[in-house]
């Protein structure tokens, strides 16, 4: 009887302990320049780098950067939903280097970046800032992304929301393709050598869409570009935004059986050689009205947009 009772106690203990150990990850983890990856990633004993904090955080949890430092040794691959946040006033950076991207986001998750700086390694350059390799949800707020090949690139679907973020000194600010939907608000694109926002219709039978509001494009080649080279759709709406000191403001180029449409309203074009550009057999640029052109010359047929 005593032996049977002991066995029952041991089984009961195991049934209690196993579920707890299976959920040992924390909702909130911390990293710091003085941390160690062998630490438990708590606020008192922070880890040093993002991969260690990602391993320790629960799906849907938060990672806090406690001070100014670089927090990745190479590409950081994210496969769980997480928010990565830097303490206000600190520079929590993620660096692209070694010919690779800084942050790679898998499919089926939600990732939030707030107050984060993504930069390129000047001594050992990388490629892009953020790449979404699967259909996920990405939210970027109050951050800086520069200088890189592409600040953000997504071609596998999903949604991207960008607000109060600066893109500068890069080849492209944001490029989306496939069934990806992008929303940009209150953001700035400066010194972009090609396209600030590129809605890329190069994947057949897909629709890429972008909405740009209250944003600034300056000293760049082309602000917002809708382009197709396959039987795809690329659409963009631009509202209450400004384009200055650039070659082109908003453009569409529809070829390859696809459709590229850009609609602009309540926006300003100053020092822009060609504010609106339409080209290609299936490209269209529409003016919703209330736009201000400070002297540039539009190219191609620019249509009006009928009210809904």
Steps between C-alpha positions, in 0.01 A plus 500: 500500500782739590677425171178559302446832678854611417449420133176701494678802655779479241251479213307798635820702533597417142157606371549839666864561410494400132249763381688771688833410340333493158396864549819633657544778242437853623252754367762775523875458449783755506829560320778748579857586398618367838291181480605139448320246283539249784281722719125435538417820301330668796520872569756436773697245296450591134625307202737659249355421154161462334524125418535416871206722592289349221570151634397609850184699414155348472310518172326839500740645757732801510874558475631825651833661402622673815781717360677613183677211326497268202295191585569250223812310388345402163153465344234468770233251396162549667260205504263602781278800564694760698538873567856636494524837673781735596477720809425860386820701482713194426622377160411133477648398167479197273776493239502355149843361416691230320289519186183404687186658641468630855162350592322207333134443591333166436134428420188497715623735773465862617816704557509853640808724497493823698774760549749275319786602269591269209827591327765358270849395607726745319804270531318181401182605316182297498199512271156582640360612831187288546386212279165325542548150363144387577153648532513680833406828664777757549459824696780760505461811715727791595807344340788580263600275209818602310717465292423170329409337171133470594374623833207256503432227243202264490378278215312215668184683602396629840460855627749772588418810703762776526456823697727780625802333341790643295653327197815659364814451292382169354435353156131440574297594804227231491435242228192278509393228258266202497177539697656746744312801637692802626388799706742792550415807708691795644832374366795651312698370204816695417798444272356180352690428180217307330147462645366615835197265489508239223177307437640213293263300279755247377329189641216378278145470636572713807395844622736732687346810658637802683345793683723800572372787714655806665852408388798683351722397207804718442826490303411165346471367146133392517259521792222242447520256208240244382647256249400175331685268268264201539126436512482658843351810663693779672294776664584800716312793651689810613334761722625816676864433413781713357765435235796737474842516331436178308491385140152344524224519758245225431521266199340191351632266233273213397634236263499123461122469514480649847341817634679778688285777647599791725254760632614825662304756699565803722877479446778745412775479240781754533828488311391171340584479129207268418237500775281231339613242244290246312661248265440151364193360330327426831629776723274771638545801726196676639468836673240509773534877507628767736862435401755783481766496226783752545616493138577145385350351182290184512561226245237278341122519527397591855137417567258639752338271757124493523353532851369185664 
